[in-house]
Amino acid sequence: MVVLLTVVGIVLFVLGLLFSIAWHELGHMSTAKMFGIKCTEFMVGFGKTLWSVRRGETEYGIKAVPLGGFVRMVGMLPPARQQKDAGAKKMSRWRAMAEDAREASYVDLAPEDQDRQFYQRAPWKRLIVMFAGPGMNLVLAVVLLAVLFMGIGVPKETTRIGMVSECVVPAGVSISECTDEYAPTPAFEAGLEPDDVIVSIGGEPARSGTVSQQLRQSLGSTEFVIERDGERFTTDIDIVENELPARDADGNVVYETDDQGDLVYDDQGRRVAATEVVGFLGVVFVNERQGLTVGESVSEVGSMLVNVGEAIIALPSRVPEVFGAAFLGEQRTEDSPVGIVGISRIGGEIMSQGLPVIDTVAIMLSILASVNLFLFAFNMLPILPLDGGHMAGAIWESIKKWTARLFKRPDPGPVDVALLTPVAYVIVACFLVFSVILLVADLVNPVKLFG
């Protein structure tokens, strides 16, 4: 049964990834056709074509390597400008590469399509066409997260006690019974029981989501109002100090960093939580799923986008770590980058845990939404061959045209992004090498969410 659920999880995640890629390309194609640009191919994946069908002037298909997709639009690159000394000297290798790419962009150009080329459209139209791809990923991520945050809800700490700890044990210590060194907890000594509800702490109402923070900030004899079986009573409990995982103002765990500011990991590749001495009662509260408001959901999406951006910026620095995990047997960290195989394997791991259906769906939606946020942010980078590179070219062309009009100069014409083709080749080569390293790491040393 575990194997079956694992396979189902992998298949579902692969389908989700393929849909996300196709959804991205649909944004490009729909806007391109809206502006009269001819689209000859709509493909999910790269390499050998596994299946395709032609509808009208466009061939739709799936290719063997699911590392992305593309929509082939005719005339993506503008014609080369005439060089005054074109026949006087040999063409440089850099320009030869640019001209090869230029010729490839005209392969599917028919005589009747001379006015349906991408480069002929106004810069603002090209900007829309190129933004529409990552924009669709952003829309899909927002929809998935809206379902998660406002529909399914997120686990929030309630004021109802789920478990009473017997001993005061510092973070990282595990014992089987209380000793003189580890005294009974204040909650255990006060006779608190599971299902008791804490109504107030020190005269302040206990608040869902932040009740643990209230306890951490308390110390010494504190008045509690407890509700048990519908009846309330008041009791004084002596809150003690204990060393616990550190948390920030929002209640999120704070992790240890070294002198260089890098995260510290244990032998299992898990981040090590920082600790702090705070007030300790000795209870664990029940978590319940609660829907977020629109404002809270927007804030969460914004935070996730920031995290994705930071992850992309840090990606080059993670290459040695992934290489070591793939080929040197080094420990793979829990927040290590993962590829198509890794993310699909995580989907199988989630399904195989036997979690409640609602929790499984929530985790899957969260990860798939994160993937789409990554696709959005990564494709917005202003480098070729990414969408952001073409967008940067359109923006620069607009600036040049506006400046020419302002100073009453001739139209400078389209920006020749073909000249950056060698840079694009380098970027593609780096991406392919990193993809291979990720593939090996995901196969031999995968990231595991559940240990």
N, C-alpha and C positions, 0 to 999 in steps of 0.2 A: 504493500500500500504506500509506503514511504517513497519507493522508487517511482511509482505511478504519479504521485503528487509532485515529486520533483520534476518529472518530465512535463507534466501539465504546466507547472510554473515556468519552466524554461520556454515552452512553446508560447505561452501567453505573453511573456516578456518579449520574445522575438517578434511576435505579431505586433505588439505595442510599439516596438522600435521601428519596424517597417512602416507602420501607419504614420508615425511621427515624421519619418523621412518623406513619405509620399505626400503628407499634408504640407510639408515645407515646400516641396516642388510644385504642388498645386497652386500655392500662392504666387510663385514666379509665373507659371504658365497662364493662369487666369488673367492676371494683370497684363501680361505681354499680349495676349490675344485681344484684350480690351483695347489696347493701343495700336492694334493692327500689325503686330510683329509676328512673323511666321515662326512657328515652333514645329520642328520636324521630329523631335524625340522627347519622350517623357519616361525616364528610367529610374528605377529604384535599385541602387547597387552599381558596381563597376565590374569591368571584365567581360567575360563571356555571357551572352544573352541566354537565359534559361527558358524564358517564355516571352512572347510579344504578340501584339495584335495591332492592326492599323485601323484607325478611325479617322476618316477624312485625310488631312495632310499630316497627321501626327501619329507616330508609332509609340504605343505604350507597352512597357515591358519590365521584367525583373531580371537583374543580372546576378552573377555568381557571388560577388564579394559585397556583403551588405555594410559597407563603410560609408555610405552616403547615397547620393543620387544626383541627377542633373536633368535640366531641361535644355535641349539644344535649340538656341535661337539663332537665326541666320544673321550674319553681319554683326557679331558681337564686337568686333574690332574694326576701327575705321581704316580706310585705304591709306597706304603710305604716302607721305608727302614727297614730291619730286625733289631729289637732291641735285643741286647745281653741278656737283662734281661726281655724279653717280657713276659715270663711265670712266672716270679718271683713276679711281682707286678700288681695290678689292673690298667687298663688303666684309665688315668685321663679324666675328663669330656671334657676338651679342645681337647685332642687327639681323644676322641670318636666322637665329632662333626666333626673333620677333616676326620675321617675314614668314617663316614656316607656320607659326601659330595663326598669322593673319590669313594665310591661304586656307588653312583648315576651317576657319570660320565662314568661308564662302563655298565650301564643298556642296552644300545643299541649296545654294542660291540659283534659282531658275530665272530666266529672262523676265518673266512676268512678276517676279518678286523684288524688282529693283528698288521699289519704294516701301518695302516691308522689312527693312533691316533695323536691327537694334540701335546701332550707333546714330541713325538718322533721327531718332526721336529726341524731343527736347530733354535737356538734363533732368528736369523735374519728373518727367515720365519715366526715365531710366532709373531714377532714384526710387520711385514707387515700386517699379518692377523688382529691383534688387532687394528692397526692404521687405517686400511682401512675403518672401520665403521665411526669414527669421521671425518676421512679424506674426506669421501663422503659428510658429512654435510658441511664441509668447502668448497668443490667444488660447492655444490648447492648454498650456500650462496654467493659465489663469482659470480656465473652466474647470480643469481637474482639481485645482486647489480650492476653488469655490465650493465644489461638491464635497471636498474633504473638510474644509474649515467650517462652512456654514450648514452643510447637510449632515455628514457623518459626525462631525465634531472632533475635538481633540481631547485627550485625557487631561482632566483637571483635578487637582487635589481637592477633596471635599473636607469638611470638618468632622466627618464620621471616622472613628477609629477602626482600622481593619486588623491591627495586631499590636499587642503590648509586649515589648521586649523585657526580658527578665533582668539583664545585667547591663551595666554601663561599660560598653566595650568601645575603645577608640577605633577609628577607621583603619581598616587593613588587618585587624586582629580577629581571629575566629576561635571561639571556645565552645565546649560542650555543656558546661555548667558554671554557675557563679562561684567565685572564690573570694577570699579576703581582699585580693587585689582588684577584683571587678565586682563592685557592690551592686545590689539590686537597683533598678532604675526608679526614679521618682514616681512614674506612672504605676509600676508594679506595686510599690509600697503603698501608694494611695488607693489601690484597689480598682483602678480603671479597668474596663473590660471592652472587648471588641463590640462594636455597634454602639458604644457610647458616642454621643455627639458633644463636641466642645462648643458651647454657646458664646462664652467670652473668656478673655485672658487678661487679668489685671485690670478689669473694668472696661476693656476695649472689646467690641464685638469680634468674634473669630470670623475671618473672611476666607471663603473658598478660594483656593489658588495661592494664597499667601499665608495660610495659617502656620506652616512650618517656619517661614521667615519670622513670624511674630514670636514663636517659641525660641528661635535662635537668638533673638534680641532681648529675651527675658532672662532673669537670673535671681536666685534666692526665693524667699517665700512669696508666692504669687497666688492671687485669688482666681479660682476657676469656677465657672458655672457650667455644669454638666447636665445633659439631658439623657435619661435612661428610661426606656419603655414609656415614653410620653411624659415622664415626670422630671422636673428639674431640681437640682440641689447644688449647694455651694460648698466648696472645699478649698483649703489652702494647701498648695503643693510646693515643696522646696525644689525649684529647678536648679540642677547642678551644671557644671561646665564639663564639656567633653570635646575631644578632637574629632571633627567630622569633615567630610569633603566640602571644600570651599564653594560658595555660590555667589553669583553676582546679584545686582539689585533686582533682576528679573527672575531670579531663582534658578538660573542655568549653572551647571557645574563649571568650575574654573579649573583648567588643567595646568600642570607644572610645565615650566619652560626652563631651558638651560641658559647659560650666560649669553649665548648668541640670540636668545629669544625663540629658539626652536622647541617644539613640543618634545616632552620626554615620554618614552614608551617602555612598557615592561617586557618580560621575556616572551609574552604571547603576542606582542605587537599592539597592545591596547594602550591608549593614552593614560597617563598616570594623573589622577586627580590631585590637585593641591588640597591641603588641609588647613583648617582654622579651628581655634578654640571658641565655642559658642555655647549658648544655653541648650540644655538637653532634657527632654521629658521622658523619652523612651517609648514613643508610639509611632506606628506607621499608619498613615491615613489612606482611606479608600479613594481610588481614582475613578471618576465617571466621565464619560464623553459628554462634552458640552459644546454646542455650536457657538462660533464666534460671530461678532457683529461685522458689518461691512467694513467699518473702520479698522477693526482688529485684523480682519483678513487681509486688507490692503497693506497694513503694517507688516504682517508676516510674509507676504509675497515680496515686499521691498527688502526685508531682511534676507530672504533666500536669494534674491538677485545679487545683493551685496556679497553674500557668501560665495556664490558662483563666480562673480567677478574676481574675488580674492583668490579663489582656487585656480582660475585661468592664469592669473598673474604669477602664481607660485608654481605653475605646471613645469616650466623648464627646470626649476630647482629640484623637482621630484624625480627627474629622469634617472640620476645615479641610484636612487633608492629602488626604483622599479627594476633597473638593470641588475642590481645586486640580488633582488628577490627572484629574478628570472634565471640568472646564470651562476650566481655565487652562493646560493643557498641561504641568503640572509633573510631575517624575519620580515614578513610582509605586514605592514601596519594596517590597522582597521580603517584608516582614512586614506589609504593609498588609492591613486587613480586606477580605474578599471576600464576595460574595453567592452566590445560587444559581447564577447564570451563571458567575461566576468560579470557584467550586469545581468546577463541571462541566467548564469549559474546562481546569482543571488536571488533571482525570481524563483528558481526551483527550491532553494533553501528556505525561503519564506513559506512557500506552499507546504513543504514537508514538515513544518514545525507543529502542525495540528492546532494552530491558534484559532480562536473564535473567528468566524467568517468576517465579521465587521472589522476586526483588527487586521486580518490578512488583506482585505480590500483596501483599508486605509494605508497600510505600508506600501502596497503595490502602487496605489495612486500617487503617493508622495514621491516615490522613486521615479516613476514615469514623468511626473511633473518636473522633477529636478533635471531629468535628462533633457526635457524640452527647454527649460530655462538655460541649460548649458548650450544647447544648439543655437538658441537665440543669441546669447552673449558671445559665443565663439565666432559665429558667422558675422557678427558686427565688427570684428577686428578689421581695421583699415589696411589689410594686406591681401594681395592676390595670391591664390585664386578665390579667396573667400568673397562672399557677397559684399562685405564691407570695403574691400579693395575697389570693386566696381562703383560702389556708392561714393567713395572718396574721389574717384575720377570724375564722376558726374558733378559733385560739389565743386571741385577745382575748375571744371569747365564753366560752370555757372559764374564763379567768381571772375574768371578771365573775360567772359562775355560781358558781364556787368561793368567791369573796369573799362573794357574797350568802348562800350557805349557811353560811359561817363566822360571819357576823354576824347570821344568822337574818332576813335580809331577803327580800322577794318575788323570785321569779325575774325577772331583768331582760329575759328574752326574747332573741331572736336579734339579733346585731349587724347593723345595716342597712348593708351594703356598697354598696347602691344609691346612697347619698349621695355615694359617691366616683366615680360614673359620669363626671362632667365631667373628673376627673383621668385616668380611663381613656381618654377621647376624646383628650386631649392626648397621652398616651403613644402611642396608636395613630397619631395624626397624625405625631408625630416619627418613629416607626418606618417609616411609609410614605415619608416624605420621604427618610430615610436610605437606604431600600431603593432608591428611584429613583436617588439619587446613586451608590450602589454599582453599580447596573445599568449606568449610563452609563460609570462608570469601568472596569467589567469588560469593556465592549464596546470602548471607544476606547483604553484604556490598561491592558491586563490585567497581572496579576502573572504572572511567568514563573519557574518553578522552575529551568529549565535554560538560562537566558540567552537 
